[in-house]
Amino acid sequence: MNYLLTIGLLLFSNIFMTFAWYGHLKLAEYSWFSKLSLFGVILISWLIAFFEYCFQVPANRIGYEGNGGAFSLLQLKIIQEVITLVVFVVFSAIAFQTTIKLNHIIGFVFLILAVYFIFK
């Protein structure tokens, strides 16, 4: 069951990470936010990223096979990367109306293949 907890924590971590890294681009559309200095934007991003770490660190500690978890270090990393890209695609589609094109789909297929080979 640790594997589900690990994946869930990684999912929440990446939601916070995406908002910390890219949310300010969307928030810049609001006048109150666009008046903030770069330092102010960085502080807000750091506050959001704090919660990313609150999920990321436990996910890796719980999920790592060296601590009794289900995943090797390489497996944890590939899971992290796939979740990161999935969360980012959903975020960009919702917040920025980004269109997913054929080359993106082909790239995702290669990611699925990477997951397959990493876990073999």
C-alpha positions as protocol buffer text, in pm:
chain_id: "A"
residue {
  index: 1
  type: MET
  ca { x: 0 y: 0 z: 0 }
}
residue {
  index: 2
  type: ASN
  ca { x: 303 y: 231 z: 36 }
}
residue {
  index: 3
  type: TYR
  ca { x: 317 y: 259 z: -340 }
}
residue {
  index: 4
  type: LEU
  ca { x: -27 y: 425 z: -356 }
}
residue {
  index: 5
  type: LEU
  ca { x: 63 y: 666 z: -77 }
}
residue {
  index: 6
  type: THR
  ca { x: 389 y: 748 z: -254 }
}
residue {
  index: 7
  type: ILE
  ca { x: 214 y: 818 z: -585 }
}
residue {
  index: 8
  type: GLY
  ca { x: -55 y: 1025 z: -413 }
}
residue {
  index: 9
  type: LEU
  ca { x: 201 y: 1236 z: -229 }
}
residue {
  index: 10
  type: LEU
  ca { x: 395 y: 1287 z: -551 }
}
residue {
  index: 11
  type: LEU
  ca { x: 76 y: 1397 z: -725 }
}
residue {
  index: 12
  type: PHE
  ca { x: 0 y: 1660 z: -459 }
}
residue {
  index: 13
  type: SER
  ca { x: 364 y: 1769 z: -456 }
}
residue {
  index: 14
  type: ASN
  ca { x: 355 y: 1828 z: -829 }
}
residue {
  index: 15
  type: ILE
  ca { x: 32 y: 2025 z: -815 }
}
residue {
  index: 16
  type: PHE
  ca { x: 197 y: 2266 z: -571 }
}
residue {
  index: 17
  type: MET
  ca { x: 519 y: 2267 z: -775 }
}
residue {
  index: 18
  type: THR
  ca { x: 335 y: 2356 z: -1095 }
}
residue {
  index: 19
  type: PHE
  ca { x: 152 y: 2643 z: -926 }
}
residue {
  index: 20
  type: ALA
  ca { x: 476 y: 2766 z: -766 }
}
residue {
  index: 21
  type: TRP
  ca { x: 666 y: 2756 z: -1094 }
}
residue {
  index: 22
  type: TYR
  ca { x: 400 y: 2862 z: -1344 }
}
residue {
  index: 23
  type: GLY
  ca { x: 101 y: 2995 z: -1154 }
}
residue {
  index: 24
  type: HIS
  ca { x: 250 y: 3344 z: -1136 }
}
residue {
  index: 25
  type: LEU
  ca { x: 231 y: 3363 z: -1514 }
}
residue {
  index: 26
  type: LYS
  ca { x: -146 y: 3327 z: -1495 }
}
residue {
  index: 27
  type: LEU
  ca { x: -183 y: 3544 z: -1185 }
}
residue {
  index: 28
  type: ALA
  ca { x: -4 y: 3827 z: -1369 }
}
residue {
  index: 29
  type: GLU
  ca { x: -335 y: 3885 z: -1547 }
}
residue {
  index: 30
  type: TYR
  ca { x: -473 y: 4028 z: -1221 }
}
residue {
  index: 31
  type: SER
  ca { x: -388 y: 4390 z: -1146 }
}
residue {
  index: 32
  type: TRP
  ca { x: -310 y: 4333 z: -777 }
}
residue {
  index: 33
  type: PHE
  ca { x: -61 y: 4061 z: -866 }
}
residue {
  index: 34
  type: SER
  ca { x: 97 y: 4235 z: -1162 }
}
residue {
  index: 35
  type: LYS
  ca { x: 191 y: 4526 z: -931 }
}
residue {
  index: 36
  type: LEU
  ca { x: 412 y: 4298 z: -720 }
}
residue {
  index: 37
  type: SER
  ca { x: 786 y: 4321 z: -760 }
}
residue {
  index: 38
  type: LEU
  ca { x: 982 y: 4022 z: -883 }
}
residue {
  index: 39
  type: PHE
  ca { x: 1094 y: 3967 z: -523 }
}
residue {
  index: 40
  type: GLY
  ca { x: 728 y: 3958 z: -412 }
}
residue {
  index: 41
  type: VAL
  ca { x: 644 y: 3702 z: -680 }
}
residue {
  index: 42
  type: ILE
  ca { x: 942 y: 3491 z: -574 }
}
residue {
  index: 43
  type: LEU
  ca { x: 829 y: 3501 z: -210 }
}
residue {
  index: 44
  type: ILE
  ca { x: 480 y: 3388 z: -303 }
}
residue {
  index: 45
  type: SER
  ca { x: 626 y: 3108 z: -517 }
}
residue {
  index: 46
  type: TRP
  ca { x: 850 y: 3000 z: -228 }
}
residue {
  index: 47
  type: LEU
  ca { x: 552 y: 2987 z: 4 }
}
residue {
  index: 48
  type: ILE
  ca { x: 371 y: 2761 z: -241 }
}
residue {
  index: 49
  type: ALA
  ca { x: 684 y: 2552 z: -296 }
}
residue {
  index: 50
  type: PHE
  ca { x: 709 y: 2492 z: 79 }
}
residue {
  index: 51
  type: PHE
  ca { x: 398 y: 2275 z: 50 }
}
residue {
  index: 52
  type: GLU
  ca { x: 552 y: 2096 z: -247 }
}
residue {
  index: 53
  type: TYR
  ca { x: 837 y: 1988 z: -22 }
}
residue {
  index: 54
  type: CYS
  ca { x: 593 y: 1888 z: 252 }
}
residue {
  index: 55
  type: PHE
  ca { x: 461 y: 1624 z: 12 }
}
residue {
  index: 56
  type: GLN
  ca { x: 774 y: 1548 z: -193 }
}
residue {
  index: 57
  type: VAL
  ca { x: 1010 y: 1457 z: 91 }
}
residue {
  index: 58
  type: PRO
  ca { x: 770 y: 1213 z: 261 }
}
residue {
  index: 59
  type: ALA
  ca { x: 683 y: 1060 z: -77 }
}
residue {
  index: 60
  type: ASN
  ca { x: 1046 y: 980 z: -145 }
}
residue {
  index: 61
  type: ARG
  ca { x: 1113 y: 856 z: 209 }
}
residue {
  index: 62
  type: ILE
  ca { x: 805 y: 633 z: 211 }
}
residue {
  index: 63
  type: GLY
  ca { x: 846 y: 511 z: -146 }
}
residue {
  index: 64
  type: TYR
  ca { x: 1220 y: 437 z: -148 }
}
residue {
  index: 65
  type: GLU
  ca { x: 1301 y: 68 z: -122 }
}
residue {
  index: 66
  type: GLY
  ca { x: 1594 y: 148 z: 109 }
}
residue {
  index: 67
  type: ASN
  ca { x: 1334 y: 265 z: 363 }
}
residue {
  index: 68
  type: GLY
  ca { x: 1100 y: -29 z: 307 }
}
residue {
  index: 69
  type: GLY
  ca { x: 915 y: 128 z: 16 }
}
residue {
  index: 70
  type: ALA
  ca { x: 819 y: -21 z: -316 }
}
residue {
  index: 71
  type: PHE
  ca { x: 1044 y: 173 z: -555 }
}
residue {
  index: 72
  type: SER
  ca { x: 1409 y: 202 z: -645 }
}
residue {
  index: 73
  type: LEU
  ca { x: 1559 y: 547 z: -674 }
}
residue {
  index: 74
  type: LEU
  ca { x: 1536 y: 535 z: -1055 }
}
residue {
  index: 75
  type: GLN
  ca { x: 1174 y: 423 z: -1039 }
}
residue {
  index: 76
  type: LEU
  ca { x: 1087 y: 707 z: -801 }
}
residue {
  index: 77
  type: LYS
  ca { x: 1244 y: 957 z: -1040 }
}
residue {
  index: 78
  type: ILE
  ca { x: 1063 y: 831 z: -1349 }
}
residue {
  index: 79
  type: ILE
  ca { x: 731 y: 828 z: -1161 }
}
residue {
  index: 80
  type: GLN
  ca { x: 804 y: 1185 z: -1051 }
}
residue {
  index: 81
  type: GLU
  ca { x: 878 y: 1299 z: -1406 }
}
residue {
  index: 82
  type: VAL
  ca { x: 568 y: 1139 z: -1555 }
}
residue {
  index: 83
  type: ILE
  ca { x: 345 y: 1287 z: -1285 }
}
residue {
  index: 84
  type: THR
  ca { x: 513 y: 1626 z: -1336 }
}
residue {
  index: 85
  type: LEU
  ca { x: 437 y: 1624 z: -1708 }
}
residue {
  index: 86
  type: VAL
  ca { x: 80 y: 1502 z: -1665 }
}
residue {
  index: 87
  type: VAL
  ca { x: 6 y: 1770 z: -1403 }
}
residue {
  index: 88
  type: PHE
  ca { x: 171 y: 2035 z: -1620 }
}
residue {
  index: 89
  type: VAL
  ca { x: -28 y: 1939 z: -1929 }
}
residue {
  index: 90
  type: VAL
  ca { x: -356 y: 1951 z: -1735 }
}
residue {
  index: 91
  type: PHE
  ca { x: -258 y: 2284 z: -1576 }
}
residue {
  index: 92
  type: SER
  ca { x: -154 y: 2441 z: -1907 }
}
residue {
  index: 93
  type: ALA
  ca { x: -467 y: 2316 z: -2080 }
}
residue {
  index: 94
  type: ILE
  ca { x: -693 y: 2460 z: -1810 }
}
residue {
  index: 95
  type: ALA
  ca { x: -509 y: 2780 z: -1721 }
}
residue {
  index: 96
  type: PHE
  ca { x: -364 y: 2874 z: -2060 }
}
residue {
  index: 97
  type: GLN
  ca { x: -586 y: 2681 z: -2304 }
}
residue {
  index: 98
  type: THR
  ca { x: -279 y: 2507 z: -2444 }
}
residue {
  index: 99
  type: THR
  ca { x: -357 y: 2272 z: -2731 }
}
residue {
  index: 100
  type: ILE
  ca { x: -213 y: 1920 z: -2722 }
}
residue {
  index: 101
  type: LYS
  ca { x: -70 y: 1832 z: -3062 }
}
residue {
  index: 102
  type: LEU
  ca { x: 35 y: 1506 z: -3225 }
}
residue {
  index: 103
  type: ASN
  ca { x: 402 y: 1554 z: -3135 }
}
residue {
  index: 104
  type: HIS
  ca { x: 300 y: 1590 z: -2767 }
}
residue {
  index: 105
  type: ILE
  ca { x: 104 y: 1265 z: -2783 }
}
residue {
  index: 106
  type: ILE
  ca { x: 401 y: 1088 z: -2945 }
}
residue {
  index: 107
  type: GLY
  ca { x: 625 y: 1223 z: -2667 }
}
residue {
  index: 108
  type: PHE
  ca { x: 385 y: 1087 z: -2404 }
}
residue {
  index: 109
  type: VAL
  ca { x: 393 y: 747 z: -2571 }
}
residue {
  index: 110
  type: PHE
  ca { x: 771 y: 751 z: -2538 }
}
residue {
  index: 111
  type: LEU
  ca { x: 735 y: 844 z: -2172 }
}
residue {
  index: 112
  type: ILE
  ca { x: 507 y: 545 z: -2118 }
}
residue {
  index: 113
  type: LEU
  ca { x: 769 y: 329 z: -2287 }
}
residue {
  index: 114
  type: ALA
  ca { x: 1034 y: 480 z: -2059 }
}
residue {
  index: 115
  type: VAL
  ca { x: 825 y: 385 z: -1756 }
}
residue {
  index: 116
  type: TYR
  ca { x: 787 y: 33 z: -1893 }
}
residue {
  index: 117
  type: PHE
  ca { x: 1160 y: -12 z: -1946 }
}
residue {
  index: 118
  type: ILE
  ca { x: 1260 y: 145 z: -1613 }
}
residue {
  index: 119
  type: PHE
  ca { x: 1029 y: -95 z: -1429 }
}
residue {
  index: 120
  type: LYS
  ca { x: 1156 y: -405 z: -1618 }
}
